Amino acid sequence: MNPITKSLILGLLLASGCSPYASKFNCPDTDPGKCVPVEQAYLESKGGRRPERAAEGEAALEAYRARLFSRMAGLLEEPAAPLVAPPKVMRVLFLPYRGAENELHMPRYTYFFVDEPRFVLGERARELED
């Protein structure tokens, strides 16, 4: 088949509306929907009334928040606890080397503590270091 015949057949198919990718749907677009939060959509689906279980969940959440806030308030009222200064950590790179029995040791890092952790007590920390 020559190229002119191919293009003529393709043109007839396109003109007749037989396209493999039709852009029209069979179902009409009747309900475009709403853009609302999930809780509001749930309430609307239930007719605007809250179910009993949701009310219990909200009460439990409020009780949890009150307990959490009272605990935070207690932490704020406590005297300042001393802070701990972390120890210094050093990283050492061992380059590849050959061992005594002709084995190859590959490069790797080794970590170790240079000093111990210590308490930081404000101005007294300098006195303790001396």
Secondary structure, 3 states (H helix, E strand, C coil): CCHHHHHHHHHHHHHHCCCCCCCCCCCCCCCCCCCCCHHHHHHHHCCCCCCHHHHHHHHHHHHHHHHHHHHHHHHHHCCCCCEEECCCEEEEEECCEECCCCCEECCEEEEEECCCCEEECCCHHHHHHC
